[in-house]
């Protein structure tokens, strides 16, 4: 598909919004949205808002800050202790709804305080066909999703990101740390930190599309099939097991089904 057409649709859609606050995670979708919003409306008409919570890896928060700096757009980090809210910390199946409602209420308040006319997020058209409780919260809070509303799929987003030279074009999908914990298992600073530290270890060793799923004393690693042989190299596997035990796991397992989004829904 010619990437010019989706880009023109997105630009046309944004041009009617005038001044926007972008919910910005630093992922492929919100980075494209932020860049095109700046190009279409002017950087002085755009602000990027990033949620800093216990569920967002610090690495991703830092990457979002660096991306916003490179784009030259105003960027604000909004802090919230989401684990203090039982509806989130108890980790029910609709956790995402409660968390999104909490964070986007915070975004909406800041958006209004700053005088921006619209709050927008990076939901794309593919997301609309998935089971995403958080979308209900966005609708209730009247958050606009220009990518989805312009008919842009994840493929369109990646194609446009390549065309614009964005460093996120090939970036794996983000997901909050809570997605590594089985529904019904209470979210704590301790179990989230375990997962974050283990995933940082793997990414520091060149594994990018990876998840460490939490099962109490067991860490279940999901990664791309082509990475499985390398992770079993004796020196690396010994270091991995030693580090994961240091971080609080007793057993370390490799999921032979490989990386897949939403695998905790199988539990």
N, C-alpha and C positions, 0 to 999 in steps of 0.2 A: 504493500500500500504506500502511496505517495505521502510522506509525512507532512507535506505542506497543508493538506486538507484538514487533518485533525488539529494542526497548529492554528490554522485560520479560524476554525470553529471555536477553539478555546479562547483565542484573542478576542473574537467577536463577543463571546459570552462575558469575558472579564471587563470589556470596555463599558458595559452597562452598570457595573458595580461601583465604579468611581473610587472608593477608598476601602481597602480590605485589610483585615487582620487574618494572617494565615496561621493555622495550627500546624506547626512545623516540627517534625521529628528528625529531619535530616535523612529520611528514607527517599527512595527513588521517586515516589509519587509527590510528596510534599515539596521536594526540592525542585522538581519540574514546575509545579504550580507556582512556587515562590518566584522562580526565575521569569516565567512568562508574565506573571502579575507585575513584576518590576519593569519588564520591557514594555508592557502594554499601558500601564497606568502611570509609570514613573516611580522611582524608589521612594520619593517623599509621600507617596499615597499608599504605601505598604508597610506593614509591620509584621515581623515573624514572632510568634509566641510559642515557646517550648515548655512542655511540662517536665518538671524535675521531681520525680517521685521515687519511692523505693522499688517500683516495678520497672523502671527504665535503667538499663545498664549505664554506668558512668561513662563508659567508652562512647556510647551513642550520644549522650548529652554533650560530650566534648566535641564529637564530630559535627553535631548540629551547630554548635557555636562557631566552629571553624568555617563551615560552609556558609553560614549567614555573613560572617566577616568577609569572606571572599566575594560574595555577591554584593557586598556594600550596602546591605539593608539594615534598618533598625531591628534589633533583636532583643527580646526580653525573655528571661527565664522565670517561670512562675513555679513556686515550690508548694507542694501539698503533701501532707503525711497521710497517704491513702489507707495505710494499715490501721489507722485510728478509727476507720469507718467499718463497722461490723459487716455491712452488706458487701464490702470488698474483701476484707480479711478472711471471712468465713468461706470464701471461694466457692460460691454456688455456681451452677451452670450458666446463670445469667450475670455472672460477675462483671463481664465486659460492659453490660448496660449500666450498672451502678457506677463503675469507674469512669466511663465516658461521660455520664451525666454529671458527675462530680467535677471532672476536669474541664469540660466544656462550659459548665456554669462559671467556673473560674475565668476561662477565656472570654466568655461573653461579658462578664463584669468589666474586665480590663479593656476589652474592645470598646465598650460604651464609654468608659472613663477617658479613653484616648480620642474619642470622637470619630472612630472608623464606622462606616455605614454597614459593613457586612463582615461576618465571621465566616471563613471558608476553610475547608479541609481537603485532604488529598484522596478521598474515596474515588476509585475509578469504576468504570461500568462493570467490570468482572466481579467486583466486590458485591454488587447488588444481587447477584445470583447465588450467593453463599449464605450460610447460616451465621449471621453476625448480629448478635443482640445489641451491640453498640450503635448500629444504624438507627435503631428506634430512639435512642437518646438524642442523636443528632437532629432527627426530624422534630422531636419535641422542643428542642432549643432553637429551631429555625436556622440551623447551620447549613450553608450552601456548599455543594460539592461540585465545583465547576468542571472537573475532569469527567465525572459521571454524567453530569447534565449536558456536557458537550459530546457524549458518546465515546469517550476515549477509553480503550481497553488497556490492560497492562502492557500488551505488545506495543500499542501506540505510544504509551508513556516511555518505554525503553527506546523506541525508534527516535522519538523527539529528543530524548535526553542525549543520545549519541549525536544527533544532528547539531545540537547546541553545545556539544563538548562538555557536558556535565559529568563530573567524576562518579556520580551515582548510577550511571547508565547500566552497568552490569552488577550493581550491588545486590546481594541476596535480600530477600524480604525481611523486614524487621518484625519482631513480635515481642510483646512484653514478657518479663521474666515469669510472671504468673502462669503463662501458657506452658511452662515446664513442670508445673505441679498438678497432680491429679485433682479434679474437682472434688470438693468435700474435705480435702486436706487443708487445714488452716495455714494461711500465708503468714510467715514470720520473717523478720529481718534476717534471722539465722539461715533458714532454708533457701531464701532468695540469694543471700550472699554466697552460699555454697555453690549454687548453680552458676552465678555470675563469675566467680573466680575460676571455676573449671572451664567455662567457655572461653574466658580470657586466655587461659593456658593454651587451649586448642588453637585459638586464632593467632596467638603469638607464634605458634608452630606451623602456620600456613594453612590451617583448615578453616575455610571461610563459611561455607554453607553447612552449619553444624548446630545441633541442639544437644544439651545435656538434660535428660528427663530425670526428675527426682522421684524416687520410690523409697523413701525413708533412708535405710542404710545402703541402698543400691543406686548407683548412677548408671543410667542407660544412655549410651552415646548413639546419636543418629548422625550420619554424615553421608556424603555422596559415595556411590559404589566404587568410583575410581580411587577414592582415598582409603579404602579399607585395607589394602595391602600395606600401604605406607604406615598406617597407625599401628600395625602389628610388628613393625621392625623392632627387634629386641631392645635396643637401647632406648628408643622412644617409649615403647610400651612400659618398660620398667619405670622410667621417669614419670610417666603419666599416672601409673598406679600409685606410686609414692606420693605424688602431689595431691591426687584426689583423696587419698587417705588422710593426708595432712589437712585437707579442707573439710573433713568430717564424714566421708563415705567409707564404708567397710568393704564393699564389693564394687567392682567396675565391670560393666558389661558392654558389648558392642551389639547393637541391633542389626541383624542380618538383612532386615527389610530396607535398611538405609534411611536417608533423610526423607521426611514427609511432613508437610504442614498439618497441624491439627491432630497429631497422633494421640494426644491425651484424651481425645473424645472417644477413643477405643476402650479406655479404662473404665 
